[in-house]
Amino acid sequence: MATRNKYDLFEIGGTTVAPGKVGSISLPISDLSAGMQANLEVRVFHGKRTGPTIFVSAAIHGDEIIGTEIIRRVMKKLKPARMAGTVIFVPVVNMFGFITHSRYLPDRRDLNRSFPGAEKGSLASQLAHIFSTEIIGHCSLGIDIHSAALHRYNLPQIRIASGNAELKELALEFGAPVMIEAELRPGSLRALAREAGVDMLLMEAGEALRFDEYSVLTGVNGILRVLKKLEMIETKRLGKRGAPSAQATRTLWLRSSKGGICRLVAPSGTKVHVGDAVAYISDIFGEGEEEITSPIDGIVIGHSNLPVVNQGDALLHIAQVRVFDTVGERLEKIEDAITSDQLLDEDEVI
């Protein structure tokens, strides 16, 4: 790839970043009630050499903070003088919910149902509009990081739109335990990105308001693998994938058959067959126990952390996988690769 000249600046929000440099940009969003300005904080790594422009974002839902930590660690490993292309990092998209530990914005709107937004719309709409015009408009690929909602946990997984072979290749290169081809939801960032011709990898991992090391390491190594695949970074230190991700096109939630106390026996990451017991529910005296079984062969990709349940509450999320026989062995290899990767020294720059 060609080396940029010193005049090949990257501009965003009226601010320019020189090749081989890092730029910190505050994009104005809206005025707060106390008269202060709310901004979208962005950090741009503008590579010394030419290449693609991508974004990595987190905390669209303010309580889904795992991506913020993943981005923090990825940025510590990168040096723009050694990079090709440009990466726009947005560690906290919904700064309002992030501060208040809330999924939503102050107007109770879900930001991930508010795209593309409008300049003169609601607070959620204004924020979505700025992200759409200032971030997505520059990029050919985005990686957006989410976690499970409050009181739930998600096994690290990558979700993509179906029918895109190149995107699927990047998703498998990411190296998460599971890769799911899923429909896009109207008003979501992924739906807007597809309309704009921008490919999207959506990572789901961990739980709201918490960090867990396995999810963080999966994200850090996955993003670096994607950058290497796109030839944006050069490194021999990055470990190989342990095994191909389990692939799925269908998922379903199992719900509580009655109210009471739930005893979960198949948490996230468990391989299940049709008819396997995944949970037991009894009343508060331990009587009238009912068995909840899996209706499909698959992998548990999410579960509730609440043992006290009402009838109809979601208990487990199961992905039906295409190749099932070696799923358990492959998941173990993936986990070993993630947790033993040589690149996990946080202070190492590549």
C-alpha positions as CSV (number, residue, x, y, z in Angstrom):
1,M,0.0,0.0,0.0
2,A,1.2,3.5,-0.8
3,T,2.5,5.9,1.8
4,R,0.4,9.0,2.2
5,N,1.9,12.4,1.7
6,K,1.8,14.9,4.6
7,Y,-1.2,16.7,3.0
8,D,-3.4,13.6,2.9
9,L,-5.4,14.7,5.9
10,F,-8.5,13.0,7.4
11,E,-11.3,15.4,8.2
12,I,-14.2,14.8,10.5
13,G,-16.4,17.4,12.1
14,G,-14.3,20.2,10.8
15,T,-11.1,18.8,12.4
16,T,-8.3,17.3,10.4
17,V,-5.8,14.5,11.4
18,A,-2.4,14.1,9.7
19,P,-1.2,10.7,8.4
20,G,0.4,8.6,11.1
21,K,-1.3,10.6,13.9
22,V,-4.1,10.3,16.4
23,G,-6.8,12.9,16.6
24,S,-9.4,13.5,19.4
25,I,-12.6,15.1,18.2
26,S,-15.7,16.2,20.1
27,L,-18.8,16.3,17.8
28,P,-21.5,18.6,19.3
29,I,-24.8,16.8,19.8
30,S,-27.2,18.9,21.9
31,D,-27.5,21.4,24.7
32,L,-28.2,20.0,28.1
33,S,-30.8,21.4,30.5
34,A,-28.1,23.1,32.7
35,G,-26.6,24.8,29.7
36,M,-23.7,22.5,29.0
37,Q,-22.9,21.0,25.6
38,A,-23.2,17.3,25.1
39,N,-20.6,15.9,22.7
40,L,-19.9,12.6,20.9
41,E,-16.3,11.9,21.7
42,V,-14.3,10.3,18.8
43,R,-10.7,9.2,18.4
44,V,-9.2,8.8,15.0
45,F,-6.2,6.7,14.2
46,H,-5.1,7.9,10.7
47,G,-2.6,5.5,9.3
48,K,0.7,6.4,7.6
49,R,-0.3,4.3,4.5
50,T,-3.4,4.2,2.4
51,G,-6.2,1.7,3.2
52,P,-9.8,1.3,4.2
53,T,-11.6,3.5,6.7
54,I,-13.6,1.7,9.4
55,F,-15.3,2.5,12.7
56,V,-15.5,0.7,15.9
57,S,-18.3,1.7,18.3
58,A,-19.7,0.8,21.7
59,A,-22.4,1.7,24.2
60,I,-25.1,2.6,21.8
61,H,-27.1,1.2,24.7
62,G,-25.6,3.1,27.7
63,D,-25.5,0.2,30.1
64,E,-23.7,-2.1,27.6
65,I,-20.2,-1.1,28.5
66,I,-18.1,-4.1,27.5
67,G,-17.3,-2.6,24.2
68,T,-15.9,0.5,25.9
69,E,-13.2,-1.6,27.6
70,I,-12.5,-3.5,24.4
71,I,-11.9,-0.3,22.4
72,R,-9.7,1.1,25.2
73,R,-7.5,-2.0,25.0
74,V,-7.4,-2.1,21.2
75,M,-6.4,1.6,21.0
76,K,-3.4,0.9,23.4
77,K,-2.1,-1.7,20.9
78,L,-2.2,0.5,17.7
79,K,0.3,3.0,16.4
80,P,-0.9,5.0,13.4
81,A,2.6,5.4,12.1
82,R,2.6,1.6,11.4
83,M,-0.9,1.4,10.1
84,A,-2.7,1.5,6.8
85,G,-6.1,3.1,6.5
86,T,-8.0,4.8,9.2
87,V,-10.0,3.6,12.3
88,I,-12.6,5.8,13.9
89,F,-13.2,4.7,17.5
90,V,-16.3,5.7,19.4
91,P,-16.1,4.1,22.8
92,V,-19.4,5.6,24.1
93,V,-22.1,6.5,21.6
94,N,-24.9,7.0,24.1
95,M,-23.1,9.1,26.7
96,F,-26.3,10.0,28.4
97,G,-27.2,6.4,29.2
98,F,-23.5,5.6,30.0
99,I,-23.4,8.3,32.7
100,T,-26.7,7.2,34.3
101,H,-26.1,3.4,33.8
102,S,-29.2,3.3,31.6
103,R,-29.9,1.5,28.3
104,Y,-31.9,4.5,27.0
105,L,-31.5,8.2,26.5
106,P,-33.2,10.7,28.8
107,D,-36.2,10.8,26.5
108,R,-36.6,7.0,27.0
109,R,-35.9,6.3,23.4
110,D,-33.8,3.4,22.2
111,L,-30.9,4.9,20.1
112,N,-30.6,1.6,18.2
113,R,-34.1,2.1,16.8
114,S,-33.6,5.8,16.0
115,F,-31.4,5.7,12.9
116,P,-30.9,7.6,10.6
117,G,-32.2,10.3,12.8
118,A,-32.8,14.0,12.1
119,E,-31.0,17.2,12.8
120,K,-34.1,18.8,14.4
121,G,-35.6,15.7,15.9
122,S,-35.6,14.3,19.4
123,L,-32.4,13.9,21.4
124,A,-32.1,10.3,20.2
125,S,-32.8,11.4,16.7
126,Q,-30.1,14.2,16.9
127,L,-27.5,11.7,18.2
128,A,-28.4,9.2,15.5
129,H,-28.1,11.9,12.8
130,I,-24.7,13.0,13.9
131,F,-23.4,9.4,14.0
132,S,-25.0,8.7,10.6
133,T,-23.5,11.7,8.9
134,E,-20.1,12.1,10.6
135,I,-19.1,8.4,11.2
136,I,-20.9,6.1,8.9
137,G,-20.5,8.4,5.9
138,H,-16.7,8.0,6.0
139,C,-16.5,4.2,6.3
140,S,-16.7,1.0,4.3
141,L,-17.0,-1.3,7.4
142,G,-18.2,-0.9,11.0
143,I,-17.8,-3.1,14.1
144,D,-20.5,-2.3,16.7
145,I,-20.2,-3.9,20.2
146,H,-23.1,-4.8,22.5
147,S,-23.8,-6.9,25.5
148,A,-26.8,-8.6,26.9
149,A,-29.4,-6.5,28.7
150,L,-29.5,-6.1,32.5
151,H,-29.5,-9.4,34.4
152,R,-28.6,-11.5,31.3
153,Y,-25.3,-12.8,29.9
154,N,-24.4,-13.4,26.2
155,L,-21.7,-15.8,25.0
156,P,-19.4,-13.8,22.7
157,Q,-20.8,-14.0,19.2
158,I,-20.8,-12.1,15.9
159,R,-24.0,-11.3,14.0
160,I,-24.1,-10.3,10.3
161,A,-26.6,-9.8,7.6
162,S,-27.1,-12.9,5.4
163,G,-26.0,-13.1,1.7
164,N,-22.6,-11.3,2.0
165,A,-19.7,-13.7,1.4
166,E,-17.0,-11.2,2.1
167,L,-18.6,-10.0,5.3
168,K,-19.0,-13.6,6.4
169,E,-15.3,-14.2,5.8
170,L,-14.5,-11.3,8.1
171,A,-17.0,-12.6,10.7
172,L,-15.3,-16.0,10.8
173,E,-11.9,-14.3,10.9
174,F,-13.0,-12.5,14.1
175,G,-13.0,-15.8,15.8
176,A,-15.9,-15.6,18.2
177,P,-17.4,-18.9,19.4
178,V,-20.6,-18.4,17.4
179,M,-21.4,-16.5,14.1
180,I,-25.1,-15.8,13.4
181,E,-26.6,-14.6,10.2
182,A,-29.6,-12.6,11.5
183,E,-32.2,-10.3,10.1
184,L,-31.8,-6.5,10.4
185,R,-34.2,-4.6,12.6
186,P,-35.7,-1.3,11.3
187,G,-34.1,1.8,12.7
188,S,-31.0,-0.1,13.8
189,L,-27.4,1.0,13.1
190,R,-26.9,-2.2,11.0
191,A,-30.0,-1.5,8.9
192,L,-28.9,2.1,8.2
193,A,-25.3,0.9,7.4
194,R,-26.6,-1.6,4.8
195,E,-28.6,1.2,3.1
196,A,-25.4,3.3,3.0
197,G,-23.4,0.4,1.5
198,V,-21.4,-0.1,4.7
199,D,-20.8,-3.7,5.9
200,M,-21.3,-4.3,9.7
201,L,-20.1,-6.8,12.2
202,L,-22.1,-6.7,15.4
203,M,-20.5,-8.3,18.4
204,E,-22.6,-9.4,21.4
205,A,-20.8,-10.4,24.6
206,G,-21.1,-10.3,28.3
207,E,-23.7,-8.6,30.4
208,A,-24.8,-5.0,31.1
209,L,-22.8,-2.9,33.5
210,R,-20.1,-5.5,33.9
211,F,-16.7,-6.4,32.4
212,D,-15.7,-10.1,32.0
213,E,-12.2,-11.0,30.8
214,Y,-13.3,-13.7,28.4
215,S,-15.6,-11.3,26.5
216,V,-13.0,-8.5,26.5
217,L,-10.3,-10.8,25.1
218,T,-12.6,-12.1,22.5
219,G,-13.3,-8.6,21.3
220,V,-9.8,-7.3,21.4
221,N,-8.3,-10.3,19.5
222,G,-11.3,-10.3,17.1
223,I,-10.9,-6.7,16.1
224,L,-7.1,-7.1,15.6
225,R,-7.7,-10.1,13.4
226,V,-10.1,-8.1,11.3
227,L,-7.6,-5.3,11.0
228,K,-4.9,-7.8,9.9
229,K,-7.3,-9.4,7.4
230,L,-7.9,-6.0,5.9
231,E,-4.1,-5.4,5.8
232,M,-4.4,-2.4,8.1
233,I,-1.9,-3.8,10.5
234,E,1.1,-6.1,10.1
235,T,2.0,-8.4,12.9
236,K,3.2,-12.0,13.5
237,R,2.3,-11.9,17.1
238,L,-1.4,-12.4,16.6
239,G,-2.4,-15.9,17.5
240,K,-4.2,-18.2,15.2
241,R,-7.9,-19.0,15.5
242,G,-8.5,-22.0,17.6
243,A,-11.2,-23.4,15.3
244,P,-13.9,-22.0,13.0
245,S,-16.9,-20.4,14.7
246,A,-20.1,-22.4,15.0
247,Q,-22.5,-21.0,12.4
248,A,-26.2,-20.5,12.9
249,T,-29.1,-18.9,11.0
250,R,-31.8,-19.5,13.6
251,T,-32.0,-18.7,17.3
252,L,-34.8,-19.1,19.8
253,W,-35.6,-18.1,23.4
254,L,-36.9,-20.6,26.0
255,R,-39.3,-19.1,28.5
256,S,-40.4,-20.1,32.0
257,S,-43.4,-22.4,32.1
258,K,-44.5,-20.9,35.4
259,G,-43.4,-18.6,38.2
260,G,-41.0,-19.7,40.9
261,I,-37.4,-20.4,41.4
262,C,-35.2,-21.4,38.4
263,R,-32.3,-23.7,38.6
264,L,-30.2,-23.3,35.4
265,V,-28.2,-26.3,34.4
266,A,-27.1,-25.3,30.8
267,P,-25.5,-21.8,30.9
268,S,-24.1,-20.0,27.9
269,G,-21.6,-22.0,26.0
270,T,-23.3,-25.3,26.7
271,K,-23.9,-27.7,23.8
272,V,-27.4,-29.1,23.9
273,H,-29.4,-31.8,22.1
274,V,-33.2,-32.0,21.5
275,G,-34.7,-33.1,24.8
276,D,-31.8,-32.2,27.0
277,A,-32.7,-30.6,30.3
278,V,-31.6,-27.0,30.5
279,A,-33.4,-25.7,33.6
280,Y,-35.7,-26.7,36.4
281,I,-38.4,-24.5,37.9
282,S,-40.2,-25.2,41.2
283,D,-42.2,-23.1,43.7
284,I,-40.7,-21.3,46.7
285,F,-41.0,-24.5,48.8
286,G,-39.1,-26.6,46.2
287,E,-42.2,-28.5,45.2
288,G,-43.9,-29.0,41.8
289,E,-40.6,-29.0,39.9
290,E,-40.9,-28.7,36.1
291,E,-38.2,-29.6,33.6
292,I,-37.4,-27.2,30.7
293,T,-35.9,-29.0,27.7
294,S,-34.2,-27.9,24.5
295,P,-36.3,-28.2,21.4
296,I,-33.3,-28.1,19.0
297,D,-29.7,-29.2,18.7
298,G,-27.5,-26.1,19.3
299,I,-25.4,-23.9,21.6
300,V,-26.7,-21.8,24.5
301,I,-25.7,-18.3,23.5
302,G,-27.4,-16.3,26.3
303,H,-29.0,-16.9,29.6
304,S,-30.8,-15.0,32.4
305,N,-28.9,-14.4,35.6
306,L,-32.1,-14.1,37.7
307,P,-33.2,-17.3,39.5
308,V,-36.6,-15.7,40.5
309,V,-38.9,-15.9,37.5
310,N,-42.4,-15.2,36.5
311,Q,-44.3,-17.3,33.9
312,G,-43.1,-16.3,30.4
313,D,-39.8,-14.8,31.5
314,A,-36.9,-15.5,29.1
315,L,-34.5,-18.1,30.5
316,L,-32.1,-19.2,27.7
317,H,-31.2,-18.2,24.2
318,I,-30.2,-21.1,21.9
319,A,-28.6,-21.0,18.5
320,Q,-29.3,-23.9,16.1
321,V,-26.0,-24.7,14.5
322,R,-25.4,-26.1,11.0
323,V,-22.5,-28.5,11.8
324,F,-23.3,-30.0,15.2
325,D,-21.1,-33.0,15.8
326,T,-17.8,-31.2,16.6
327,V,-19.4,-28.1,18.3
328,G,-18.2,-28.9,21.8
329,E,-14.6,-29.6,20.7
330,R,-14.4,-26.5,18.5
331,L,-15.8,-24.2,21.3
332,E,-13.0,-25.5,23.6
333,K,-10.3,-24.8,21.0
334,I,-11.7,-21.3,20.4
335,E,-11.7,-20.6,24.2
336,D,-8.1,-21.9,24.5
337,A,-7.0,-19.6,21.6
338,I,-8.7,-16.6,23.1
339,T,-7.3,-17.0,26.6
340,S,-3.8,-18.1,25.7
341,D,-3.2,-15.7,22.8
342,Q,0.4,-14.2,22.9
343,L,-0.9,-10.8,22.1
344,L,-2.6,-10.3,25.5
345,D,0.1,-8.2,27.0
346,E,-1.9,-5.0,27.4
347,D,1.1,-2.6,26.9
348,E,2.4,-4.2,23.7
349,V,2.1,-2.1,20.5
350,I,1.8,-3.8,17.1
